[in-house]
């Protein structure tokens, strides 16, 4: 994966995410933490200085490292609840036994598994839910323009500062329709609940041979 991810690192006990953190950094990803090392989980960054909360900026995936069995969140795991509310995919390293976060875990790994690959897969899969949300919102406009849903391609690119969304249509549409499609795409992004930063929407056209003016018939 060539795109750098912003990963929120959360651990049940101090230091147990050090191995995955090193691997993620070496893979070129950026790490964010809810707590300063000296805080011991009492106050998160958002309480100390609201503007420094990672989830108010950009987070692609949360990595949660849990040691042993904890039937409830530890003091250092308050950020998991915030990540769930922000609709951030969660990769958890640890057992499912008595895990309070189990219903929201996107992918589970055990110690020694490839944390980098798991985070990259979880982040990539979020585009699937976003695409489904986009398609549900633009279906009416597509029908009015005689475009089948399976003829439209959604492309996503995380550029490090935000998200680029491109809708590729099989036929040209008016500026009014393009604007309406873009509005619905932005609404879908907001509905997903993720913080992407700046979102740019582009509507382009790929003329399938069957739709070209010089096509046979």
C-alpha positions in Angstrom: 0.0 0.0 0.0 1.6 3.3 -1.1 -0.7 5.7 0.8 0.3 6.6 4.3 -2.3 6.0 6.9 -3.0 8.0 10.1 -3.3 5.3 12.8 -4.7 6.0 16.3 -2.7 3.8 18.7 -4.5 2.6 21.8 -3.2 0.1 24.3 -4.7 -1.5 27.4 -1.3 -1.4 29.3 1.6 1.0 28.7 4.1 -0.2 26.1 2.4 -3.3 24.7 1.8 -1.6 21.3 5.5 -0.7 20.9 6.1 -3.6 18.4 3.2 -2.8 16.1 4.0 0.9 16.4 7.6 0.4 15.2 6.3 -1.8 12.2 3.7 0.8 11.2 6.3 3.7 11.4 8.8 1.6 9.3 6.0 1.0 6.7 5.6 4.8 6.4 2.4 5.3 8.4 1.8 8.2 10.8 0.9 7.4 14.5 -1.3 9.3 16.9 -1.9 8.7 20.6 -4.7 9.7 22.9 -2.4 10.2 25.9 1.0 11.6 26.8 3.2 8.9 28.3 3.2 10.6 31.7 -0.6 11.0 31.9 -1.3 7.4 32.8 -4.8 7.6 31.1 -6.3 10.1 33.4 -6.7 12.9 30.9 -6.7 12.5 27.1 -5.2 15.0 24.7 -8.7 16.3 23.9 -9.2 17.3 27.6 -5.8 18.9 27.9 -6.1 20.8 24.6 -9.2 20.1 22.5 -7.6 21.1 19.2 -5.0 18.3 19.6 -7.5 15.4 19.6 -6.5 13.0 16.8 -10.1 12.3 15.9 -10.8 15.9 15.3 -8.2 15.8 12.5 -7.7 12.7 10.4 -7.6 9.1 11.5 -7.9 6.2 9.0 -7.8 3.3 11.4 -7.5 2.7 15.2 -5.1 0.0 16.4 -5.9 -1.4 19.8 -3.4 -3.6 21.6 -4.9 -5.5 24.6 -2.9 -7.6 27.0 -4.7 -10.6 28.6 -8.4 -10.6 29.3 -10.1 -7.3 30.3 -13.9 -7.5 30.5 -14.0 -3.7 30.6 -12.0 -0.9 29.1 -8.8 0.1 31.0 -7.9 3.7 31.8 -5.9 3.9 28.6 -8.6 2.6 26.3 -11.1 5.4 26.5 -10.1 6.4 23.0 -11.7 3.2 21.6 -15.2 4.6 22.5 -14.3 7.8 20.7 -13.1 5.9 17.6 -16.3 3.8 17.5 -18.5 7.0 17.6 -16.3 8.5 14.8 -16.9 5.4 12.7 -13.2 4.6 12.5 -12.4 1.0 11.6 -10.7 -0.8 14.5 -7.9 -3.4 14.3 -7.5 -5.2 17.6 -4.6 -7.3 18.8 -5.8 -9.6 21.5 -8.3 -12.3 22.4 -12.0 -12.0 21.8 -12.7 -13.6 25.2 -14.7 -11.1 27.4 -13.7 -8.3 25.0 -16.1 -5.3 25.4 -15.1 -3.9 22.0 -15.8 -7.2 20.1 -18.9 -6.0 18.3 -17.0 -3.1 16.7 -13.7 -4.8 15.8 -13.1 -4.7 12.0 -10.2 -7.1 12.1 -8.7 -9.1 14.9 -5.1 -10.3 15.1 -2.9 -11.9 17.7 0.6 -10.9 18.9 3.1 -11.6 16.2 0.6 -11.2 13.3 1.1 -8.6 10.7 -0.3 -5.4 12.2 0.6 -3.3 9.1 -1.3 -5.5 6.7 -4.3 -5.6 9.0 -4.5 -1.8 9.4 -4.1 -1.4 5.6 -6.9 -3.9 4.9 -9.2 -2.3 7.5 -8.6 1.2 6.1 -9.2 0.1 2.5 -12.5 -1.7 3.4 -14.0 1.6 4.6 -14.3 2.8 1.1 -16.7 0.0 0.4 -19.2 1.3 2.9 -18.7 4.9 1.6 -19.3 3.7 -2.0 -22.5 2.0 -0.9 -23.7 5.2 0.8 -22.8 7.2 -2.3 -24.7 4.9 -4.7 -27.8 4.9 -2.5 -27.9 8.7 -2.7 -27.3 9.1 -6.4 -29.5 6.3 -7.7 -32.4 8.6 -8.5 -30.3 11.1 -10.4 -28.7 8.3 -12.3 -32.1 6.9 -13.3 -33.2 10.3 -14.5 -30.2 10.5 -16.7 -30.7 7.0 -18.1 -27.5 5.7 -16.4 -27.4 2.3 -14.8 -25.8 2.1 -11.4 -23.4 -0.6 -12.6 -22.1 1.8 -15.3 -20.8 4.3 -12.7 -17.3 3.8 -11.2 -16.3 5.3 -7.8 -12.6 6.0 -7.3 -11.1 7.1 -4.0 -7.7 8.5 -3.2 -6.5 9.5 0.2 -4.0 12.2 -0.6 -2.7 12.7 2.9 -4.6 16.0 3.4 -8.1 14.7 2.7 -10.1 12.5 0.3 -10.5 12.8 -3.4 -13.7 11.2 -4.8 -14.2 10.7 -8.5 -17.4 9.5 -10.1 -16.8 8.2 -13.6 -20.0 8.3 -15.8 -20.6 6.5 -19.1 -22.3 9.5 -20.7 -21.9 13.2 -20.4 -24.4 15.1 -18.1 -25.2 18.7 -17.5 -23.4 21.0 -15.0 -26.6 21.0 -13.0 -26.6 17.2 -12.7 -22.8 17.2 -11.9 -23.4 19.7 -9.1 -26.3 17.6 -7.7 -24.2 14.5 -7.8 -21.3 16.2 -6.0 -23.7 17.4 -3.3 -24.9 13.9 -2.7 -21.4 12.5 -2.6 -20.5 15.1 0.1 -23.6 14.1 2.0 -22.6 10.5 1.9 -19.2 11.3 3.3 -20.7 13.2 6.2 -23.2 10.4 6.8 -20.3 7.9 7.1 -19.1 10.0 10.1 -15.4 9.8 9.3 -13.2 12.9 9.5 -11.4 13.1 6.2 -10.3 16.7 6.2 -10.8 18.3 2.8 -13.0 16.4 0.5 -12.8 17.1 -3.3 -15.4 15.6 -5.7 -14.8 15.3 -9.4 -17.4 14.1 -12.0 -15.8 12.7 -15.1 -17.0 10.9 -18.2 -15.8 7.8 -19.9 -17.6 7.3 -23.2 -18.2 3.6 -23.7 -18.0 2.7 -27.4 -21.8 2.0 -27.4 -22.4 5.6 -26.3 -20.0 7.4 -28.7 -21.6 9.4 -31.6 -19.6 7.4 -34.2 -20.7 4.0 -32.8 -22.2 1.6 -35.2 -26.0 1.5 -35.4 
